[in-house]
Amino acid sequence: MTTTTMHPLAVDYVDRLDRAARRLPRGERRELVEEVSAHLSEATDPGMSEAEIKTVLDRLGDPEDIVEAHWPDEPARPDRRGVHEWTAIFLLLFGGFLVLIGWIAGAILLWTSRAWNTRDKLIGTLIVPGGLASTVVVAILTGTKRKCISATGRPTICTPGPSTAHSILEIALFAVCVVGPIFTAVYLARRAR
Protein backbone atom coordinates (compact mmCIF):
# COMPACT_ATOMS: atom_id res chain seq x y z
CA MET A 1 0.00 0.00 0.00
CA THR A 2 1.35 3.42 -0.88
CA THR A 3 -0.72 5.49 1.53
CA THR A 4 2.25 7.69 2.44
CA THR A 5 1.97 9.70 -0.81
CA MET A 6 -1.83 9.89 -0.81
CA HIS A 7 -4.01 12.74 0.37
CA PRO A 8 -5.31 12.28 3.96
CA LEU A 9 -8.89 11.83 2.70
CA ALA A 10 -7.72 9.02 0.40
CA VAL A 11 -5.83 7.40 3.29
CA ASP A 12 -8.99 7.57 5.40
CA TYR A 13 -10.95 5.99 2.54
CA VAL A 14 -8.47 3.10 2.30
CA ASP A 15 -8.74 2.57 6.07
CA ARG A 16 -12.54 2.44 5.79
CA LEU A 17 -12.23 -0.07 2.96
CA ASP A 18 -9.86 -2.21 5.02
CA ARG A 19 -12.37 -2.27 7.92
CA ALA A 20 -15.27 -3.06 5.57
CA ALA A 21 -13.34 -5.96 4.03
CA ARG A 22 -12.61 -7.69 7.37
CA ARG A 23 -15.17 -10.39 6.67
CA LEU A 24 -13.25 -11.47 3.58
CA PRO A 25 -10.41 -14.00 3.60
CA ARG A 26 -7.08 -12.34 4.41
CA GLY A 27 -5.55 -12.74 0.93
CA GLU A 28 -8.62 -11.41 -0.88
CA ARG A 29 -8.88 -8.53 1.56
CA ARG A 30 -5.24 -7.55 1.05
CA GLU A 31 -5.61 -7.81 -2.73
CA LEU A 32 -8.69 -5.58 -2.78
CA VAL A 33 -7.15 -2.95 -0.49
CA GLU A 34 -3.90 -2.89 -2.50
CA GLU A 35 -5.81 -2.58 -5.77
CA VAL A 36 -7.91 0.37 -4.57
CA SER A 37 -4.90 1.95 -2.86
CA ALA A 38 -2.87 1.75 -6.07
CA HIS A 39 -5.76 3.30 -8.02
CA LEU A 40 -6.02 6.15 -5.51
CA SER A 41 -2.26 6.73 -5.60
CA GLU A 42 -2.44 7.17 -9.37
CA ALA A 43 -5.67 9.21 -9.40
CA THR A 44 -4.78 11.59 -6.56
CA ASP A 45 -1.86 13.49 -5.17
CA PRO A 46 -1.34 15.31 -1.84
CA GLY A 47 -1.57 18.72 -3.56
CA MET A 48 -5.15 18.20 -4.78
CA SER A 49 -7.95 20.17 -3.16
CA GLU A 50 -10.45 18.44 -0.91
CA ALA A 51 -13.18 18.94 -3.52
CA GLU A 52 -11.09 17.16 -6.17
CA ILE A 53 -10.29 14.29 -3.78
CA LYS A 54 -13.95 13.96 -2.79
CA THR A 55 -14.92 13.79 -6.48
CA VAL A 56 -12.48 10.91 -7.03
CA LEU A 57 -13.73 9.11 -3.91
CA ASP A 58 -17.39 9.66 -4.88
CA ARG A 59 -16.71 8.01 -8.24
CA LEU A 60 -15.35 4.97 -6.43
CA GLY A 61 -18.39 4.71 -4.17
CA ASP A 62 -18.68 3.63 -0.54
CA PRO A 63 -16.09 1.11 0.67
CA GLU A 64 -18.87 -1.23 1.79
CA ASP A 65 -20.34 -1.21 -1.73
CA ILE A 66 -16.92 -2.02 -3.22
CA VAL A 67 -16.62 -5.06 -0.95
CA GLU A 68 -20.12 -6.22 -1.95
CA ALA A 69 -19.43 -5.66 -5.66
CA HIS A 70 -16.25 -7.74 -5.60
CA TRP A 71 -17.68 -10.57 -3.51
CA PRO A 72 -21.49 -10.53 -3.78
CA ASP A 73 -21.82 -14.24 -2.98
CA GLU A 74 -19.90 -13.92 0.28
CA PRO A 75 -22.47 -14.80 2.94
CA ALA A 76 -22.71 -12.45 5.87
CA ARG A 77 -21.03 -13.87 8.93
CA PRO A 78 -23.76 -15.10 11.29
CA ASP A 79 -23.81 -14.00 14.90
CA ARG A 80 -21.97 -16.85 16.59
CA ARG A 81 -22.88 -15.81 20.12
CA GLY A 82 -25.33 -18.31 21.49
CA VAL A 83 -26.17 -19.54 24.98
CA HIS A 84 -22.90 -21.49 25.09
CA GLU A 85 -20.82 -18.36 24.42
CA TRP A 86 -22.79 -16.03 26.71
CA THR A 87 -22.58 -18.57 29.53
CA ALA A 88 -18.81 -18.84 29.04
CA ILE A 89 -18.42 -15.05 29.20
CA PHE A 90 -20.63 -14.79 32.30
CA LEU A 91 -18.82 -17.59 34.13
CA LEU A 92 -15.39 -16.21 33.25
CA LEU A 93 -16.46 -12.89 34.75
CA PHE A 94 -18.44 -14.01 37.83
CA GLY A 95 -17.83 -17.77 38.17
CA GLY A 96 -14.87 -17.34 40.52
CA PHE A 97 -17.31 -16.42 43.30
CA LEU A 98 -18.46 -20.06 43.24
CA VAL A 99 -15.21 -21.36 44.77
CA LEU A 100 -13.58 -21.08 41.31
CA ILE A 101 -15.71 -23.98 40.02
CA GLY A 102 -17.83 -21.56 37.99
CA TRP A 103 -14.76 -19.92 36.48
CA ILE A 104 -13.31 -23.32 35.54
CA ALA A 105 -16.63 -24.25 33.89
CA GLY A 106 -16.50 -20.96 31.98
CA ALA A 107 -12.97 -21.74 30.80
CA ILE A 108 -14.11 -25.17 29.61
CA LEU A 109 -17.03 -23.60 27.72
CA LEU A 110 -14.63 -21.05 26.22
CA TRP A 111 -12.26 -23.72 24.92
CA THR A 112 -15.06 -25.91 23.54
CA SER A 113 -16.71 -23.07 21.60
CA ARG A 114 -16.04 -22.51 17.90
CA ALA A 115 -16.83 -18.80 18.20
CA TRP A 116 -13.25 -17.88 19.18
CA ASN A 117 -9.82 -18.62 17.83
CA THR A 118 -6.91 -19.86 19.98
CA ARG A 119 -5.61 -16.36 20.69
CA ASP A 120 -9.03 -15.27 21.98
CA LYS A 121 -9.23 -18.36 24.16
CA LEU A 122 -5.78 -17.70 25.64
CA ILE A 123 -6.76 -14.11 26.43
CA GLY A 124 -9.99 -15.29 28.05
CA THR A 125 -8.14 -17.82 30.16
CA LEU A 126 -4.97 -16.00 31.14
CA ILE A 127 -6.04 -12.40 31.79
CA VAL A 128 -6.85 -12.44 35.50
CA PRO A 129 -7.86 -16.05 36.08
CA GLY A 130 -10.77 -16.28 38.49
CA GLY A 131 -12.56 -13.26 37.07
CA LEU A 132 -13.82 -10.57 39.42
CA ALA A 133 -13.42 -12.91 42.40
CA SER A 134 -9.70 -12.23 42.21
CA THR A 135 -10.41 -8.75 43.63
CA VAL A 136 -11.62 -10.39 46.84
CA VAL A 137 -8.39 -12.38 47.09
CA VAL A 138 -6.33 -9.24 46.50
CA ALA A 139 -8.34 -7.33 49.12
CA ILE A 140 -7.79 -10.08 51.69
CA LEU A 141 -4.08 -10.40 50.99
CA THR A 142 -3.43 -6.67 51.10
CA GLY A 143 -5.95 -5.77 53.80
CA THR A 144 -3.67 -5.89 56.86
CA LYS A 145 -1.65 -2.71 57.03
CA ARG A 146 -0.73 -1.94 60.64
CA LYS A 147 0.03 -4.18 63.54
CA CYS A 148 -0.47 -2.94 67.07
CA ILE A 149 0.93 -4.75 70.07
CA SER A 150 -0.36 -4.01 73.55
CA ALA A 151 1.47 -5.31 76.58
CA THR A 152 -0.13 -5.25 79.99
CA GLY A 153 0.39 -1.91 81.66
CA ARG A 154 2.27 -0.46 78.70
CA PRO A 155 1.14 1.88 75.97
CA THR A 156 0.15 0.36 72.62
CA ILE A 157 3.02 0.06 70.15
CA CYS A 158 2.09 0.25 66.45
CA THR A 159 4.33 -0.46 63.51
CA PRO A 160 4.12 2.02 60.65
CA GLY A 161 1.82 1.25 57.70
CA PRO A 162 3.01 0.49 54.20
CA SER A 163 4.97 2.98 52.14
CA THR A 164 3.30 5.18 49.55
CA ALA A 165 4.82 3.11 46.73
CA HIS A 166 3.43 -0.05 48.32
CA SER A 167 -0.04 1.52 48.57
CA ILE A 168 0.11 2.63 44.92
CA LEU A 169 1.07 -0.90 43.85
CA GLU A 170 -1.84 -2.33 45.84
CA ILE A 171 -4.27 0.08 44.17
CA ALA A 172 -2.85 -0.75 40.73
CA LEU A 173 -3.15 -4.49 41.39
CA PHE A 174 -6.72 -4.04 42.57
CA ALA A 175 -7.53 -1.99 39.44
CA VAL A 176 -6.05 -4.69 37.18
CA CYS A 177 -8.14 -7.32 38.97
CA VAL A 178 -11.29 -5.31 38.26
CA VAL A 179 -10.53 -3.99 34.75
CA GLY A 180 -8.89 -7.18 33.42
CA PRO A 181 -11.95 -9.46 33.66
CA ILE A 182 -14.29 -6.75 32.38
CA PHE A 183 -11.98 -6.07 29.41
CA THR A 184 -11.81 -9.81 28.72
CA ALA A 185 -15.60 -10.21 28.79
CA VAL A 186 -16.13 -7.27 26.40
CA TYR A 187 -13.31 -8.50 24.14
CA LEU A 188 -14.75 -12.02 23.93
CA ALA A 189 -18.26 -10.71 23.29
CA ARG A 190 -17.01 -8.57 20.41
CA ARG A 191 -14.74 -11.27 18.94
CA ALA A 192 -17.56 -13.84 18.88
CA ARG A 193 -19.42 -11.85 16.23
Secondary structure, 3 states (H helix, E strand, C coil): CCHHHCCHHHHHHHHHHHHHHHHCCHHHHHHHHHHHHHHHHHHCCCCCCHHHHHHHHHHHCCHHHHHHHHCCCCCCCCCCCCHHHHHHHHHHHHHHHCCCHHHHHHHHHHHHCCCCCHHHHHHHHHCCCCCCHHHHHHHHHHCCCCCEECCCCCCCEECCCCCHHHHHHHHHHHHHHHHHHHHHHHHHHHHCC
